[in-house]
Amino acid sequence: MSNSSAIASSKSKTASAQPSESSSSKRKRGVFQRELQHMMYGFGDDPNPLPESVALMDDIVVEYITELVHKAQDIGSQRGKLSVEDFLYLIRKDMPKLNRCTELLSMNEELKQARKLFEHDEENLRKVFEGDEPAEG
């Protein structure tokens, strides 16, 4: 009896795994290939890792991101929208990831502010130079 239930259980697992495999085969393969090659080399692999290794890492990364997004979407659906806080909530127990994410988010805000100031300064300079040109001509 336990043998038949184990077979039924493995069949249901196989059936549930097949849709994810077909959906992953529909996606464009090798999206992160170049970046993963550099990361693998940075973590001690060969400068030109095997394509099979890179493809496996690509599958793992895409699967992780997909699962994370689905979980965040489930959390966000309670409020009706997906937000950054949903992702931070999911990784709250993994301190290195959480710290890195908050660091990148704060850096992103700093870059936005710098771009805004740069555009504002550029507009002011343009107005100054445009005001000077007619006086010269």
N, C-alpha and C positions, 0 to 999 in steps of 0.2 A: 504494500500500500504506500509506504513512504517513497518507494522507487517511482511509482506512477505519479505521485504528487510532485516529486522532484522534476520529472520529465515535463509535467504540465507547467511547472514554475519556470523551467528553462525555456519552454516554448513561448510563454508570455513575455519573458525578458527579451527573447530574440525578436518577437513580433514588435515589441515596443522600441527596440533598438533600430529596426529597419527603417522606420520613417525618418529618424534623425540622420541615418546614413544617406538616404536618398536626398534629403534636404541639403546635406553637406556636399553631395556630389553636384548639386545644382549651382552652388556658389563658385565664384571664380577662385581657382586654386593659386597658391603662391602669392597672396596679397602682401604678406609680410616677409617674403623670402629674403630680400636684400638686407632688411633690418635685422632679421633673425640671424643671418650669416655673420653680421658684424657683432651682434650680441654674443653669439656662440663663441666667436674668436676672443671676445673680451673676457669671457668666462673660462678661457683655457683650451678651447677646441682648436683645431687646425684652421689656418687662415682661409682655406677653401674646404669647408666641411662637405661630407657626402650629400648629394641631393636628397637621398632617402631620409637622412637625419633632419635636414631642413624641412622637408615635407611633413615629417612626423611632428616636429616642433610647431609648424604652421597649423596643423590640425589641432594640436593640443591648445594652442593659444586661441584659435578661433572658437573652439568648443568652450573654453573657460569664459571668454568674453560673452559668448551667446548665452550661456547659463547665467552669468552675472546680470546681463541686461534683462533676461526673462524674470529673474527674481526681483530685480529693482522695479520692473514694470508691474509685477504683482503687488508690491508694496505701494507704488505710486497710484495704482488704480483705485485704491481706497480714497484718495484725495481727488482723483480725476486727472492727475498730471504726473509726469516723471520729472524728478529734479535731481540735482547733484547730491542733495542730502540723502536720497534713497541709496545711492551708491556708497556714500560714506557710512551709512548705517550698516550696510552689508559687510563692510570690511573693518568695522569698528574693533573687532577682537584681534586683528592682525596689525599690530602697532607699526611695523616697518612700512607696510603698504599705506596705512592711514596717515602716517607722518609724511610720506612721500607725496601722497595726493594733496594733503593740505599745503605742503610746500609748493607744489606745482600750481595749485589754485591761487595762492597768494602771489606767486610770480606772474601768473597770467593777469591778475588785477593790476600789478605794478606796470606791466607792459602796456595794458590798456590805458592807464593814466599817462604814461610817457608818450604814447602815440597821440593821445588827445592834446597834451601840451605841445607836442611837436607840430601838429596840424594847426593849432591855434597860433603858435609863434610863426609858422610859415605863412599863414594868412596875414598876420600883422606886417611881416616883412614885405609881402607882395603889395600890400596897400601903401607902404612907405615908398617902395620903388616905383609903383605906378603913379604915385603923387609927384615924384621927382622927375619922371620922364617928360611930361608936358612942359615943365619949366625949362628943361634943357633945349627942347626943340624949338 
